[in-house]
Amino acid sequence: MAVSDECKLKFLELKAKRNYRFIVFKIENQEVVVDKVGSPQETYDDFTASLPHDECRYAVFDFDFTTIENVQKSKIFFIAWAPDISKVRHKMVYASSKDRFKRELDGIQVELQATDPSEMSIDIIKGRAI
């Protein structure tokens, strides 16, 4: 599975420059490509709304939060989105290429696997961030 240079470039921009709140990736013609990017002003709800309800995707989300000590922090989440209703073949392709793709994105701090929106609710994200 190839990974387009744009994927790596956009991820570096998210990580270093914070140009994006999230990036959604899809597999197209045996290559992982950028599907959608979210501006820094977009919210977690905007991010979840950008995921198709019936197709698999990979995504990274830059989550800002405040610690118990009142310190502003941010963590980069990698989310493997594989809804139950997506095609079995697609789920297999995404599952088998996930680790290789994730290795291309240096700086991911938390990984989450979700098959249903409830598995990646904001409460779960908050809980995993701290």
WOZIJO-V296560 format. One line per field, one symbol per residue. ss: DSSP state (A for helix, B for strand, O for the rest). psi: psi as a letter, one per 30 degrees, with the letter a starting at -180 (. if undefined). A space follows every 10 residues. Layout:
ss = ???
psi = ???
This chain:
ss = OBBOAAAAAA AAAAAAAOOB BBBBBBBBOO BBBBBBBBBO OOOAAAAAAO OOOOOOBBBB BBBBBBOOOO OBBBBBBBBB BOOOOOOAAA AAAAAAAAAA AAAAOOOOOB BBBBOOAAAA OAAAAAAAAO
psi = klkkeeeeee eeeeeefhfl elkkklkkhg kklkekkklf flleeeeeff kkfgkllllk kjjklklegh kklkkjkkkj jikeflkeee eeeeeffeee eeffjjgkek kkkkfkeffh leeeeeefe.
